[in-house]
Structures are given as C-alpha cells and as structure tokens.
Amino acid sequence: MNKTEFIAAIAEKAGITKVESQKVVAAYTEVIKEQMLKGEKVAILGFGTFSVTERQARTGINPQTKKPITIPARKSVKFKPGTELSLD
C-alpha cells in the first residue's frame, strides 16, 4: 500500500474526504517528526512506539574501491509495534 492508497483507505473508513484524510496524515506525520527531533518518544496506545536511537560511528568498506571508510554516527528511527498490530 502506498501513501495515496493509505489516504484513500483512511478517508473511506473515517467517512471523510480524501483531502481531509491527507491533512490528517500530514499532521500526524509532522507531530511525530517534531517530537522525535526533540528526542522524545511517541507512544500511541495499542499501535506502537516511535523513538530515536543513536547509531555509533563504524568502519565500513566502499563496495566500488574495496577501501575502508568511516561511516559517521547518526540518529535513526525505531518503531516498536503495539498489541493491536500483532499478527497473531
């Protein structure tokens, strides 16, 4: 499912227009992003938890030259699914 299909599915389930659904998805994404940029967790009961993790700098190998390179440290997004997303 791509973003357009996701927006259409939300619009249908919620009984709103696709334009309204797109605004909801954009706002939802923006709020999560803003909180994570502050280093905060975003926990949505039953759905899951978004958090920021620090990835350490490490040494890798350039696949074209086969020479070692340093991969810098960076922040990464982690998502832990909640109980409602369980496939059991």
N, CA, C and O atoms as a CHARMM CRD file, in Angstrom:
* protein
*
  352
    1    1 MET  N      0.85500  -1.17200   0.00000 PROA 1      0.00000
    2    1 MET  CA     0.00000   0.00000   0.00000 PROA 1      0.00000
    3    1 MET  C      0.90000   1.23300   0.00000 PROA 1      0.00000
    4    1 MET  O      1.80000   1.35700   0.83000 PROA 1      0.00000
    5    2 ASN  N      0.64700   2.13900  -0.93600 PROA 2      0.00000
    6    2 ASN  CA     1.41700   3.37600  -0.96200 PROA 2      0.00000
    7    2 ASN  C      0.65500   4.48500  -0.23000 PROA 2      0.00000
    8    2 ASN  O     -0.43800   4.26000   0.28900 PROA 2      0.00000
    9    3 LYS  N      1.24400   5.67900  -0.19400 PROA 3      0.00000
   10    3 LYS  CA     0.65200   6.77500   0.57700 PROA 3      0.00000
   11    3 LYS  C     -0.72900   7.16100   0.04700 PROA 3      0.00000
   12    3 LYS  O     -1.63900   7.41200   0.83800 PROA 3      0.00000
   13    4 THR  N     -0.90000   7.21300  -1.26500 PROA 4      0.00000
   14    4 THR  CA    -2.18800   7.57700  -1.86000 PROA 4      0.00000
   15    4 THR  C     -3.26700   6.56600  -1.48400 PROA 4      0.00000
   16    4 THR  O     -4.38500   6.94800  -1.13800 PROA 4      0.00000
   17    5 GLU  N     -2.93600   5.28700  -1.55000 PROA 5      0.00000
   18    5 GLU  CA    -3.88300   4.24000  -1.17200 PROA 5      0.00000
   19    5 GLU  C     -4.19900   4.30400   0.32600 PROA 5      0.00000
   20    5 GLU  O     -5.33700   4.07700   0.73700 PROA 5      0.00000
   21    6 PHE  N     -3.19400   4.61200   1.12700 PROA 6      0.00000
   22    6 PHE  CA    -3.37300   4.74300   2.57500 PROA 6      0.00000
   23    6 PHE  C     -4.34600   5.87500   2.88900 PROA 6      0.00000
   24    6 PHE  O     -5.25500   5.70900   3.70200 PROA 6      0.00000
   25    7 ILE  N     -4.15600   7.01800   2.24900 PROA 7      0.00000
   26    7 ILE  CA    -5.03400   8.17900   2.45000 PROA 7      0.00000
   27    7 ILE  C     -6.46100   7.84600   2.02700 PROA 7      0.00000
   28    7 ILE  O     -7.41300   8.20500   2.72000 PROA 7      0.00000
   29    8 ALA  N     -6.61600   7.16300   0.89600 PROA 8      0.00000
   30    8 ALA  CA    -7.94800   6.78200   0.41800 PROA 8      0.00000
   31    8 ALA  C     -8.62500   5.81200   1.39200 PROA 8      0.00000
   32    8 ALA  O     -9.82500   5.92300   1.64200 PROA 8      0.00000
   33    9 ALA  N     -7.86400   4.87100   1.93700 PROA 9      0.00000
   34    9 ALA  CA    -8.42400   3.89800   2.88500 PROA 9      0.00000
   35    9 ALA  C     -8.87400   4.58600   4.17200 PROA 9      0.00000
   36    9 ALA  O     -9.93000   4.25800   4.71200 PROA 9      0.00000
   37   10 ILE  N     -8.08600   5.52900   4.66200 PROA 10     0.00000
   38   10 ILE  CA    -8.47200   6.27300   5.86600 PROA 10     0.00000
   39   10 ILE  C     -9.72700   7.08500   5.59800 PROA 10     0.00000
   40   10 ILE  O    -10.63400   7.11700   6.43000 PROA 10     0.00000
   41   11 ALA  N     -9.78900   7.74100   4.44800 PROA 11     0.00000
   42   11 ALA  CA   -10.96100   8.54500   4.09400 PROA 11     0.00000
   43   11 ALA  C    -12.21700   7.68000   4.08600 PROA 11     0.00000
   44   11 ALA  O    -13.26100   8.08300   4.60000 PROA 11     0.00000
   45   12 GLU  N    -12.11000   6.49800   3.50400 PROA 12     0.00000
   46   12 GLU  CA   -13.26300   5.60000   3.42400 PROA 12     0.00000
   47   12 GLU  C    -13.69300   5.10600   4.81300 PROA 12     0.00000
   48   12 GLU  O    -14.87800   5.12900   5.14600 PROA 12     0.00000
   49   13 LYS  N    -12.72400   4.66100   5.61300 PROA 13     0.00000
   50   13 LYS  CA   -13.04500   4.13500   6.95100 PROA 13     0.00000
   51   13 LYS  C    -13.61200   5.20700   7.87900 PROA 13     0.00000
   52   13 LYS  O    -14.50800   4.93300   8.67800 PROA 13     0.00000
   53   14 ALA  N    -13.08200   6.43900   7.77000 PROA 14     0.00000
   54   14 ALA  CA   -13.49800   7.51500   8.67500 PROA 14     0.00000
   55   14 ALA  C    -14.68700   8.31000   8.14600 PROA 14     0.00000
   56   14 ALA  O    -15.25200   9.13600   8.86200 PROA 14     0.00000
   57   15 GLY  N    -15.06600   8.06500   6.89700 PROA 15     0.00000
   58   15 GLY  CA   -16.18800   8.79600   6.31200 PROA 15     0.00000
   59   15 GLY  C    -15.87100  10.26400   6.07100 PROA 15     0.00000
   60   15 GLY  O    -16.73000  11.13100   6.22900 PROA 15     0.00000
   61   16 ILE  N    -14.62000  10.53600   5.68400 PROA 16     0.00000
   62   16 ILE  CA   -14.20400  11.90500   5.37200 PROA 16     0.00000
   63   16 ILE  C    -13.67600  11.94300   3.94400 PROA 16     0.00000
   64   16 ILE  O    -13.50800  10.90200   3.30900 PROA 16     0.00000
   65   17 THR  N    -13.41700  13.14400   3.44200 PROA 17     0.00000
   66   17 THR  CA   -12.90600  13.26500   2.07600 PROA 17     0.00000
   67   17 THR  C    -11.42500  12.89700   2.04200 PROA 17     0.00000
   68   17 THR  O    -10.75500  12.85000   3.07300 PROA 17     0.00000
   69   18 LYS  N    -10.93500  12.63800   0.83600 PROA 18     0.00000
   70   18 LYS  CA    -9.51500  12.32900   0.67400 PROA 18     0.00000
   71   18 LYS  C     -8.65400  13.53400   1.04300 PROA 18     0.00000
   72   18 LYS  O     -7.55400  13.36700   1.56900 PROA 18     0.00000
   73   19 VAL  N     -9.13800  14.73700   0.77500 PROA 19     0.00000
   74   19 VAL  CA    -8.39800  15.95600   1.12400 PROA 19     0.00000
   75   19 VAL  C     -8.25700  16.06700   2.64100 PROA 19     0.00000
   76   19 VAL  O     -7.17900  16.37000   3.15200 PROA 19     0.00000
   77   20 GLU  N     -9.35000  15.82000   3.35000 PROA 20     0.00000
   78   20 GLU  CA    -9.30800  15.85800   4.81700 PROA 20     0.00000
   79   20 GLU  C     -8.38700  14.76100   5.35300 PROA 20     0.00000
   80   20 GLU  O     -7.62400  14.98200   6.29300 PROA 20     0.00000
   81   21 SER  N     -8.46800  13.59400   4.75200 PROA 21     0.00000
   82   21 SER  CA    -7.63300  12.47300   5.16400 PROA 21     0.00000
   83   21 SER  C     -6.15300  12.79400   4.94800 PROA 21     0.00000
   84   21 SER  O     -5.31400  12.47000   5.78800 PROA 21     0.00000
   85   22 GLN  N     -5.84100  13.42700   3.82800 PROA 22     0.00000
   86   22 GLN  CA    -4.45700  13.80600   3.53500 PROA 22     0.00000
   87   22 GLN  C     -3.94400  14.78800   4.58300 PROA 22     0.00000
   88   22 GLN  O     -2.79200  14.69700   5.00700 PROA 22     0.00000
   89   23 LYS  N     -4.78900  15.72300   5.00100 PROA 23     0.00000
   90   23 LYS  CA    -4.39800  16.69500   6.03200 PROA 23     0.00000
   91   23 LYS  C     -4.13500  15.99300   7.36200 PROA 23     0.00000
   92   23 LYS  O     -3.19400  16.33900   8.07500 PROA 23     0.00000
   93   24 VAL  N     -4.96500  15.00900   7.69200 PROA 24     0.00000
   94   24 VAL  CA    -4.78900  14.25300   8.93400 PROA 24     0.00000
   95   24 VAL  C     -3.46600  13.48700   8.90400 PROA 24     0.00000
   96   24 VAL  O     -2.70900  13.51400   9.87400 PROA 24     0.00000
   97   25 VAL  N     -3.18900  12.80800   7.79600 PROA 25     0.00000
   98   25 VAL  CA    -1.94900  12.03500   7.67600 PROA 25     0.00000
   99   25 VAL  C     -0.73500  12.96400   7.74500 PROA 25     0.00000
  100   25 VAL  O      0.25200  12.64200   8.40600 PROA 25     0.00000
  101   26 ALA  N     -0.80000  14.11200   7.06900 PROA 26     0.00000
  102   26 ALA  CA     0.30700  15.07300   7.09800 PROA 26     0.00000
  103   26 ALA  C      0.53200  15.61000   8.51000 PROA 26     0.00000
  104   26 ALA  O      1.67300  15.72600   8.95700 PROA 26     0.00000
  105   27 ALA  N     -0.55100  15.93700   9.21000 PROA 27     0.00000
  106   27 ALA  CA    -0.43400  16.45800  10.57700 PROA 27     0.00000
  107   27 ALA  C      0.12300  15.38700  11.51500 PROA 27     0.00000
  108   27 ALA  O      0.98200  15.67600  12.34900 PROA 27     0.00000
  109   28 TYR  N     -0.35700  14.17200  11.38300 PROA 28     0.00000
  110   28 TYR  CA     0.09000  13.03600  12.19500 PROA 28     0.00000
  111   28 TYR  C      1.60200  12.83500  12.02900 PROA 28     0.00000
  112   28 TYR  O      2.33800  12.69100  13.00500 PROA 28     0.00000
  113   29 THR  N      2.04000  12.83100  10.76900 PROA 29     0.00000
  114   29 THR  CA     3.45400  12.65400  10.46600 PROA 29     0.00000
  115   29 THR  C      4.28200  13.79700  11.03300 PROA 29     0.00000
  116   29 THR  O      5.34400  13.56800  11.61200 PROA 29     0.00000
  117   30 GLU  N      3.80500  15.02100  10.87300 PROA 30     0.00000
  118   30 GLU  CA     4.53100  16.19900  11.34600 PROA 30     0.00000
  119   30 GLU  C      4.67000  16.20300  12.87100 PROA 30     0.00000
  120   30 GLU  O      5.73800  16.52200  13.39200 PROA 30     0.00000
  121   31 VAL  N      3.60800  15.85500  13.58000 PROA 31     0.00000
  122   31 VAL  CA     3.65800  15.82200  15.05000 PROA 31     0.00000
  123   31 VAL  C      4.66700  14.77600  15.52500 PROA 31     0.00000
  124   31 VAL  O      5.45700  15.04500  16.43000 PROA 31     0.00000
  125   32 ILE  N      4.64800  13.60700  14.93000 PROA 32     0.00000
  126   32 ILE  CA     5.60300  12.55700  15.30600 PROA 32     0.00000
  127   32 ILE  C      7.02800  13.02800  15.03100 PROA 32     0.00000
  128   32 ILE  O      7.91300  12.85700  15.87000 PROA 32     0.00000
  129   33 LYS  N      7.25100  13.61700  13.86100 PROA 33     0.00000
  130   33 LYS  CA     8.58500  14.10100  13.49000 PROA 33     0.00000
  131   33 LYS  C      9.07100  15.17900  14.45400 PROA 33     0.00000
  132   33 LYS  O     10.22000  15.13800  14.89500 PROA 33     0.00000
  133   34 GLU  N      8.21600  16.13800  14.78400 PROA 34     0.00000
  134   34 GLU  CA     8.59400  17.22200  15.69900 PROA 34     0.00000
  135   34 GLU  C      9.02800  16.67700  17.05700 PROA 34     0.00000
  136   34 GLU  O     10.04000  17.11000  17.60900 PROA 34     0.00000
  137   35 GLN  N      8.27000  15.73700  17.59000 PROA 35     0.00000
  138   35 GLN  CA     8.59300  15.17400  18.89800 PROA 35     0.00000
  139   35 GLN  C      9.89500  14.38000  18.85200 PROA 35     0.00000
  140   35 GLN  O     10.69800  14.44500  19.78300 PROA 35     0.00000
  141   36 MET  N     10.10100  13.64100  17.78500 PROA 36     0.00000
  142   36 MET  CA    11.31600  12.84300  17.67700 PROA 36     0.00000
  143   36 MET  C     12.54100  13.73000  17.48500 PROA 36     0.00000
  144   36 MET  O     13.62100  13.39300  17.97000 PROA 36     0.00000
  145   37 LEU  N     12.40000  14.85800  16.78700 PROA 37     0.00000
  146   37 LEU  CA    13.51400  15.79700  16.65400 PROA 37     0.00000
  147   37 LEU  C     13.91200  16.37600  18.00800 PROA 37     0.00000
  148   37 LEU  O     15.06400  16.76100  18.20800 PROA 37     0.00000
  149   38 LYS  N     12.96500  16.43800  18.93200 PROA 38     0.00000
  150   38 LYS  CA    13.24900  16.88800  20.30300 PROA 38     0.00000
  151   38 LYS  C     13.85100  15.76100  21.14300 PROA 38     0.00000
  152   38 LYS  O     14.25700  15.98400  22.28300 PROA 38     0.00000
  153   39 GLY  N     13.90800  14.55200  20.58200 PROA 39     0.00000
  154   39 GLY  CA    14.42700  13.40500  21.31700 PROA 39     0.00000
  155   39 GLY  C     13.37700  12.69300  22.14900 PROA 39     0.00000
  156   39 GLY  O     13.71100  11.84800  22.97900 PROA 39     0.00000
  157   40 GLU  N     12.11500  13.02400  21.93500 PROA 40     0.00000
  158   40 GLU  CA    11.01400  12.43300  22.70500 PROA 40     0.00000
  159   40 GLU  C     10.50000  11.15900  22.04400 PROA 40     0.00000
  160   40 GLU  O     10.56800  11.00900  20.82400 PROA 40     0.00000
  161   41 LYS  N      9.98600  10.24900  22.86000 PROA 41     0.00000
  162   41 LYS  CA     9.27600   9.07100  22.35400 PROA 41     0.00000
  163   41 LYS  C      7.84800   9.48200  22.02800 PROA 41     0.00000
  164   41 LYS  O      7.30300  10.40100  22.63800 PROA 41     0.00000
  165   42 VAL  N      7.24800   8.79600  21.06300 PROA 42     0.00000
  166   42 VAL  CA     5.83000   8.98700  20.77000 PROA 42     0.00000
  167   42 VAL  C      5.17600   7.62300  20.91900 PROA 42     0.00000
  168   42 VAL  O      5.40400   6.72500  20.10800 PROA 42     0.00000
  169   43 ALA  N      4.36300   7.47000  21.95500 PROA 43     0.00000
  170   43 ALA  CA     3.70200   6.19800  22.23900 PROA 43     0.00000
  171   43 ALA  C      2.21500   6.34300  21.96600 PROA 43     0.00000
  172   43 ALA  O      1.54500   7.18400  22.56400 PROA 43     0.00000
  173   44 ILE  N      1.70300   5.52100  21.06000 PROA 44     0.00000
  174   44 ILE  CA     0.28500   5.51400  20.72500 PROA 44     0.00000
  175   44 ILE  C     -0.25500   4.17400  21.21300 PROA 44     0.00000
  176   44 ILE  O      0.03400   3.12400  20.63800 PROA 44     0.00000
  177   45 LEU  N     -1.03700   4.22900  22.27200 PROA 45     0.00000
  178   45 LEU  CA    -1.51400   3.03200  22.95200 PROA 45     0.00000
  179   45 LEU  C     -2.13600   2.03800  21.96600 PROA 45     0.00000
  180   45 LEU  O     -3.04300   2.38300  21.20900 PROA 45     0.00000
  181   46 GLY  N     -1.64100   0.81700  21.98600 PROA 46     0.00000
  182   46 GLY  CA    -2.15000  -0.23500  21.12100 PROA 46     0.00000
  183   46 GLY  C     -1.50300  -0.26300  19.74900 PROA 46     0.00000
  184   46 GLY  O     -1.38500  -1.33100  19.14800 PROA 46     0.00000
  185   47 PHE  N     -1.07600   0.90300  19.23400 PROA 47     0.00000
  186   47 PHE  CA    -0.47700   0.98300  17.90100 PROA 47     0.00000
  187   47 PHE  C      1.01600   0.71300  17.95500 PROA 47     0.00000
  188   47 PHE  O      1.52000  -0.17000  17.26000 PROA 47     0.00000
  189   48 GLY  N      1.72900   1.48200  18.78800 PROA 48     0.00000
  190   48 GLY  CA     3.16500   1.28200  18.90800 PROA 48     0.00000
  191   48 GLY  C      3.87700   2.51200  19.41800 PROA 48     0.00000
  192   48 GLY  O      3.25500   3.52400  19.74300 PROA 48     0.00000
  193   49 THR  N      5.20200   2.41000  19.48400 PROA 49     0.00000
  194   49 THR  CA     6.03500   3.48700  19.99900 PROA 49     0.00000
  195   49 THR  C      7.13600   3.82000  19.00500 PROA 49     0.00000
  196   49 THR  O      7.86400   2.94300  18.54100 PROA 49     0.00000
  197   50 PHE  N      7.24200   5.11200  18.68600 PROA 50     0.00000
  198   50 PHE  CA     8.32300   5.62300  17.85200 PROA 50     0.00000
  199   50 PHE  C      9.37300   6.20700  18.78700 PROA 50     0.00000
  200   50 PHE  O      9.03100   6.90900  19.73800 PROA 50     0.00000
  201   51 SER  N     10.64500   5.92600  18.53000 PROA 51     0.00000
  202   51 SER  CA    11.70800   6.50600  19.34200 PROA 51     0.00000
  203   51 SER  C     12.93200   6.75900  18.47200 PROA 51     0.00000
  204   51 SER  O     13.03800   6.25100  17.35600 PROA 51     0.00000
  205   52 VAL  N     13.85700   7.55700  19.01000 PROA 52     0.00000
  206   52 VAL  CA    15.09300   7.88800  18.30700 PROA 52     0.00000
  207   52 VAL  C     16.22600   7.10600  18.95100 PROA 52     0.00000
  208   52 VAL  O     16.35000   7.07400  20.17500 PROA 52     0.00000
  209   53 THR  N     17.04600   6.47900  18.12900 PROA 53     0.00000
  210   53 THR  CA    18.21700   5.77300  18.63800 PROA 53     0.00000
  211   53 THR  C     19.46200   6.38700  18.01800 PROA 53     0.00000
  212   53 THR  O     19.42100   6.92500  16.91200 PROA 53     0.00000
  213   54 GLU  N     20.55700   6.29900  18.73800 PROA 54     0.00000
  214   54 GLU  CA    21.84200   6.79200  18.24200 PROA 54     0.00000
  215   54 GLU  C     22.60800   5.61000  17.65300 PROA 54     0.00000
  216   54 GLU  O     22.80600   4.59400  18.32100 PROA 54     0.00000
  217   55 ARG  N     23.03200   5.74700  16.41200 PROA 55     0.00000
  218   55 ARG  CA    23.86100   4.70600  15.80300 PROA 55     0.00000
  219   55 ARG  C     25.30900   5.16700  15.89200 PROA 55     0.00000
  220   55 ARG  O     25.63500   6.28300  15.48700 PROA 55     0.00000
  221   56 GLN  N     26.15900   4.32800  16.40900 PROA 56     0.00000
  222   56 GLN  CA    27.56900   4.66200  16.60000 PROA 56     0.00000
  223   56 GLN  C     28.29700   4.74900  15.26000 PROA 56     0.00000
  224   56 GLN  O     27.89800   4.11500  14.28300 PROA 56     0.00000
  225   57 ALA  N     29.36400   5.53900  15.22700 PROA 57     0.00000
  226   57 ALA  CA    30.22500   5.58000  14.04200 PROA 57     0.00000
  227   57 ALA  C     30.87200   4.20400  13.89800 PROA 57     0.00000
  228   57 ALA  O     31.14000   3.52500  14.88900 PROA 57     0.00000
  229   58 ARG  N     31.11600   3.80600  12.66300 PROA 58     0.00000
  230   58 ARG  CA    31.71900   2.49700  12.44200 PROA 58     0.00000
  231   58 ARG  C     32.53000   2.50300  11.16100 PROA 58     0.00000
  232   58 ARG  O     32.43500   3.43000  10.35700 PROA 58     0.00000
  233   59 THR  N     33.31400   1.47700  10.98200 PROA 59     0.00000
  234   59 THR  CA    34.11400   1.34200   9.77500 PROA 59     0.00000
  235   59 THR  C     33.39300   0.41300   8.81400 PROA 59     0.00000
  236   59 THR  O     32.89400  -0.64300   9.20300 PROA 59     0.00000
  237   60 GLY  N     33.34600   0.82200   7.55500 PROA 60     0.00000
  238   60 GLY  CA    32.73300   0.00400   6.51900 PROA 60     0.00000
  239   60 GLY  C     33.68700  -0.11000   5.34700 PROA 60     0.00000
  240   60 GLY  O     34.81400   0.38100   5.40500 PROA 60     0.00000
  241   61 ILE  N     33.24100  -0.74900   4.29600 PROA 61     0.00000
  242   61 ILE  CA    34.07300  -0.89900   3.10700 PROA 61     0.00000
  243   61 ILE  C     33.31100  -0.34800   1.91300 PROA 61     0.00000
  244   61 ILE  O     32.15600  -0.70400   1.68000 PROA 61     0.00000
  245   62 ASN  N     33.96800   0.52500   1.15900 PROA 62     0.00000
  246   62 ASN  CA    33.38500   1.07100  -0.05800 PROA 62     0.00000
  247   62 ASN  C     33.29600  -0.06900  -1.07000 PROA 62     0.00000
  248   62 ASN  O     34.32800  -0.63600  -1.43100 PROA 62     0.00000
  249   63 PRO  N     32.09700  -0.42300  -1.53900 PROA 63     0.00000
  250   63 PRO  CA    31.96800  -1.57100  -2.44600 PROA 63     0.00000
  251   63 PRO  C     32.63600  -1.36400  -3.80700 PROA 63     0.00000
  252   63 PRO  O     32.96200  -2.33700  -4.48700 PROA 63     0.00000
  253   64 GLN  N     32.84300  -0.10900  -4.21000 PROA 64     0.00000
  254   64 GLN  CA    33.47600   0.14400  -5.50900 PROA 64     0.00000
  255   64 GLN  C     34.99300   0.06700  -5.43600 PROA 64     0.00000
  256   64 GLN  O     35.63700  -0.50800  -6.31300 PROA 64     0.00000
  257   65 THR  N     35.56400   0.65400  -4.37300 PROA 65     0.00000
  258   65 THR  CA    37.02500   0.69500  -4.26500 PROA 65     0.00000
  259   65 THR  C     37.58800  -0.36900  -3.33200 PROA 65     0.00000
  260   65 THR  O     38.79300  -0.62100  -3.33900 PROA 65     0.00000
  261   66 LYS  N     36.73700  -0.99300  -2.53500 PROA 66     0.00000
  262   66 LYS  CA    37.12700  -2.00400  -1.54000 PROA 66     0.00000
  263   66 LYS  C     38.00300  -1.42000  -0.43000 PROA 66     0.00000
  264   66 LYS  O     38.63300  -2.16700   0.32000 PROA 66     0.00000
  265   67 LYS  N     38.04600  -0.09500  -0.32300 PROA 67     0.00000
  266   67 LYS  CA    38.84200   0.55100   0.71600 PROA 67     0.00000
  267   67 LYS  C     37.97200   0.81800   1.93900 PROA 67     0.00000
  268   67 LYS  O     36.77000   1.05000   1.81400 PROA 67     0.00000
  269   68 PRO  N     38.58400   0.78400   3.12500 PROA 68     0.00000
  270   68 PRO  CA    37.81400   1.07300   4.34200 PROA 68     0.00000
  271   68 PRO  C     37.38800   2.54300   4.39100 PROA 68     0.00000
  272   68 PRO  O     38.13700   3.43400   3.99200 PROA 68     0.00000
  273   69 ILE  N     36.19100   2.77100   4.87800 PROA 69     0.00000
  274   69 ILE  CA    35.68000   4.12600   5.06000 PROA 69     0.00000
  275   69 ILE  C     35.06800   4.22300   6.45200 PROA 69     0.00000
  276   69 ILE  O     34.70000   3.21400   7.05300 PROA 69     0.00000
  277   70 THR  N     34.96500   5.44400   6.95200 PROA 70     0.00000
  278   70 THR  CA    34.31800   5.65700   8.24100 PROA 70     0.00000
  279   70 THR  C     32.88300   6.09100   7.99300 PROA 70     0.00000
  280   70 THR  O     32.63400   7.08100   7.30500 PROA 70     0.00000
  281   71 ILE  N     31.95600   5.35500   8.55100 PROA 71     0.00000
  282   71 ILE  CA    30.53700   5.70300   8.46800 PROA 71     0.00000
  283   71 ILE  C     30.22500   6.49600   9.72900 PROA 71     0.00000
  284   71 ILE  O     30.36000   5.97200  10.83500 PROA 71     0.00000
  285   72 PRO  N     29.80600   7.76500   9.57900 PROA 72     0.00000
  286   72 PRO  CA    29.61400   8.61600  10.75900 PROA 72     0.00000
  287   72 PRO  C     28.43000   8.17900  11.62300 PROA 72     0.00000
  288   72 PRO  O     27.52100   7.48600  11.16600 PROA 72     0.00000
  289   73 ALA  N     28.47100   8.60600  12.88200 PROA 73     0.00000
  290   73 ALA  CA    27.35100   8.35100  13.79600 PROA 73     0.00000
  291   73 ALA  C     26.13500   9.11500  13.28800 PROA 73     0.00000
  292   73 ALA  O     26.26500  10.16700  12.66300 PROA 73     0.00000
  293   74 ARG  N     24.94900   8.57000  13.56500 PROA 74     0.00000
  294   74 ARG  CA    23.72900   9.26800  13.15000 PROA 74     0.00000
  295   74 ARG  C     22.56100   8.81600  14.00800 PROA 74     0.00000
  296   74 ARG  O     22.63400   7.82300  14.73200 PROA 74     0.00000
  297   75 LYS  N     21.49800   9.57000  13.90300 PROA 75     0.00000
  298   75 LYS  CA    20.27700   9.20800  14.61300 PROA 75     0.00000
  299   75 LYS  C     19.40000   8.38700  13.67900 PROA 75     0.00000
  300   75 LYS  O     19.40300   8.58600  12.46500 PROA 75     0.00000
  301   76 SER  N     18.65100   7.46100  14.26600 PROA 76     0.00000
  302   76 SER  CA    17.79100   6.57700  13.49500 PROA 76     0.00000
  303   76 SER  C     16.44300   6.44600  14.19600 PROA 76     0.00000
  304   76 SER  O     16.34400   6.62600  15.40900 PROA 76     0.00000
  305   77 VAL  N     15.41500   6.13200  13.42800 PROA 77     0.00000
  306   77 VAL  CA    14.07200   5.95200  13.97900 PROA 77     0.00000
  307   77 VAL  C     13.85200   4.47600  14.29000 PROA 77     0.00000
  308   77 VAL  O     14.18300   3.59700  13.49400 PROA 77     0.00000
  309   78 LYS  N     13.28900   4.22900  15.46300 PROA 78     0.00000
  310   78 LYS  CA    12.95300   2.86300  15.86800 PROA 78     0.00000
  311   78 LYS  C     11.44700   2.82300  16.10600 PROA 78     0.00000
  312   78 LYS  O     10.88300   3.75100  16.68600 PROA 78     0.00000
  313   79 PHE  N     10.80000   1.75900  15.66500 PROA 79     0.00000
  314   79 PHE  CA     9.36800   1.58700  15.90100 PROA 79     0.00000
  315   79 PHE  C      9.14200   0.23200  16.54500 PROA 79     0.00000
  316   79 PHE  O      9.58100  -0.79700  16.03300 PROA 79     0.00000
  317   80 LYS  N      8.45100   0.24800  17.67500 PROA 80     0.00000
  318   80 LYS  CA     8.09000  -0.99900  18.35500 PROA 80     0.00000
  319   80 LYS  C      6.57500  -1.13400  18.26600 PROA 80     0.00000
  320   80 LYS  O      5.85900  -0.33800  18.87300 PROA 80     0.00000
  321   81 PRO  N      6.06500  -2.12100  17.52300 PROA 81     0.00000
  322   81 PRO  CA     4.61700  -2.26700  17.36900 PROA 81     0.00000
  323   81 PRO  C      3.91300  -2.59500  18.67700 PROA 81     0.00000
  324   81 PRO  O      4.46200  -3.27700  19.54300 PROA 81     0.00000
  325   82 GLY  N      2.69700  -2.10200  18.80200 PROA 82     0.00000
  326   82 GLY  CA     1.87000  -2.36900  19.97500 PROA 82     0.00000
  327   82 GLY  C      1.02800  -3.61600  19.79100 PROA 82     0.00000
  328   82 GLY  O      1.13400  -4.30900  18.77800 PROA 82     0.00000
  329   83 THR  N      0.19900  -3.89400  20.76800 PROA 83     0.00000
  330   83 THR  CA    -0.59300  -5.12700  20.76900 PROA 83     0.00000
  331   83 THR  C     -1.61200  -5.18500  19.63700 PROA 83     0.00000
  332   83 THR  O     -1.88200  -6.27000  19.12300 PROA 83     0.00000
  333   84 GLU  N     -2.18300  -4.05900  19.23400 PROA 84     0.00000
  334   84 GLU  CA    -3.18900  -4.07600  18.16800 PROA 84     0.00000
  335   84 GLU  C     -2.59000  -4.38600  16.80200 PROA 84     0.00000
  336   84 GLU  O     -3.32000  -4.75800  15.88400 PROA 84     0.00000
  337   85 LEU  N     -1.27300  -4.24200  16.64900 PROA 85     0.00000
  338   85 LEU  CA    -0.62100  -4.56700  15.38000 PROA 85     0.00000
  339   85 LEU  C     -0.09500  -5.99200  15.34300 PROA 85     0.00000
  340   85 LEU  O      0.47900  -6.41200  14.33900 PROA 85     0.00000
  341   86 SER  N     -0.28200  -6.73300  16.41100 PROA 86     0.00000
  342   86 SER  CA     0.17800  -8.11200  16.46900 PROA 86     0.00000
  343   86 SER  C     -0.52500  -8.93500  15.39300 PROA 86     0.00000
  344   86 SER  O     -1.73600  -8.81800  15.20600 PROA 86     0.00000
  345   87 LEU  N      0.23700  -9.76200  14.69200 PROA 87     0.00000
  346   87 LEU  CA    -0.32800 -10.58900  13.62200 PROA 87     0.00000
  347   87 LEU  C     -0.79600 -11.94800  14.12000 PROA 87     0.00000
  348   87 LEU  O     -1.21600 -12.78300  13.31900 PROA 87     0.00000
  349   88 ASP  N     -0.73200 -12.18400  15.40400 PROA 88     0.00000
  350   88 ASP  CA    -1.16000 -13.47300  15.96900 PROA 88     0.00000
  351   88 ASP  C     -2.65900 -13.58700  16.01400 PROA 88     0.00000
  352   88 ASP  O     -3.18800 -14.60600  16.45900 PROA 88     0.00000
